[in-house]
Amino acid sequence: MAAAVQDPNRAAVAFGRQAVPQLFEQLQQRDAPCSLRVLTSLCDLVHEPERLYQIVTGGFIAQLQDLLKDEDPSVRTKTCELLHLLTSHSIGRLALLSSSLLPPLSDLLDDSSSSCRRNVHLVLNGLAQMPAGAQALLMLVPKLMLKLRQMEEEQEEEEALLLSTLSSCSRLDPLPALASDGVPVLGHTLSHCSPNICREATEVLMALSIPEDGKRQVCEEQVLPILMGLLQNGDLQVQTNAAGVIMNTVIITTGPSSCLVLLR
Amino acid sequence: MALPSYSLRDPNGMYTFSSRPRPVEIRSKYREPAPEQTQRQYGNIMYDRRVVRGNTFAQHPIPRTHQSDPAKQQAFKRRSIARRQARVHLRTKSPEALQGRQHVDVQTELYLEELSNVIEATDIESQTDEFLDKPATPLFIPAKSGVDAGTQIEEGELFDFDLEVQPVLEVLVGKTIEQSLLEVMEEEELACLRTQQRIFQELRNNELAEVQRLQEQERRRREEKELRVAQQKEALKKERETAEKIAAQAFSQQYLAGLLPSVFTSLRNHGYFYDPVEKDIEVNFLPWLMAEVNDQLKKRFVARELLDTIIYEVSQKRLEEFNHLETRQDSSDP
């Protein structure tokens, strides 16, 4: 027993089905360095579906709400990582939706620590893949658009995840994103970006250009020239998505006329 | 024991024991050397020697010192002291000595002994010498007993490593490969699912584009139709208005056709169109003519009146004269 190597970053894990409840009991003691170690052990355990099931059915998810508001940014980051691992399974996603964790998570979007924000975006992205999750996240869309507008150049990974979440939500219902000036912001994003972001942004645009209002905005906001330029982009996905947007736009009468003007 | 009993270590470290309640089995006074466990005879506790019977208060009285309340304890102490003092007072004493005599305590035993409170005591001290340096005690090696024996394990005698390690290795490698296969299959499944999703998305996009095109077409057609219908309505309305106007015009023309001649006729009738000569004759000449005729007639009338008057007067006079004559005649004839 003494020869077993104890990783100093991880708390001790009990055997069998006591592992998860005991770790959560330790979490209730609110001891800061201990919490971090416990969370790391939990993240390791959660990769196994049985443990995940235990967490979900044991009702421990509500405890994580306090941890999300903890002062230590690494604790918050680890909690979000745990939630991200939870979203890899359908019961985890359902449990996350039915718990009241979405408002604290959306508050964490403005967090100071960038790794914490990245994990929050990962969680939201995972949730949005599911239709029920996308439905729940529709309310967050205005806030996400605001974040997109404020996004700076260095946060490429966050931006890509954010755009992916937005595309899943907009595929379900494009109206909230359109209402928050989606098309101009995305046009602005498209003009200076890396292939990842281009791909995601064009996907969002494709979802947004389905309603008639979106198509009209695409024509008016001078996004078409940028899209034409993207058709020659190296990435296949970018080209495909740009072509998709143009396909949607030329359905209305002003679409083809503006395109022809540009081609000349 | 067939009956279950649990003893657990609680997470807090307390030892708990629980067992199903079972009746006490009877035990005879002198135990048999091999008591049989199968025969379970439920004894009557009324006849069990181990059960206490009778009044139990006298057997193990509750220790007096075990009092919880300190005030009660003090009161108890005070009461016991008072009781002791009262007992001393109640004890009978020997009567007082007579005058000049004195009571003295005297020993009456065979061998007298000195009674005194002073105890003879002597003090004796002792002190150990200073420690001298002592040499280290020699290691205790017990005397040798028994027979010396030696042994040596040659190579290959204990076990064959290659043979023994095979099953262990098989298990290890097998488990690892199984786990990795599972993971790879999971990843493949995920990749398949994603591909399926993408295919679905593409189909959906195509369908959506078609739907939008049709929607747009429908919208255009509808708008065009509405436009045409509106135009047609306009045209119809104008036509109807024009027809009404024409009808109104015809009717009014017809109505007003006779207006002009009738107007003229009535005007002419009212004398607004006159021949000036005629008018002049009418206005100036004829009245003058009539007036002149009137004058003339008046004159004739006046003349006739005058003549009438003259005739009347003459006739009156003649009448008077005739009357006069008559009267004169009457008077004259007798």
Interface residues (C-beta under 8 A of the other chain):
Chain A: M206 I210 E212 G244 M247 N248 I251 I252 T253
Chain B: N205 L208 A209 Q212 R213 Q215 E216 R220
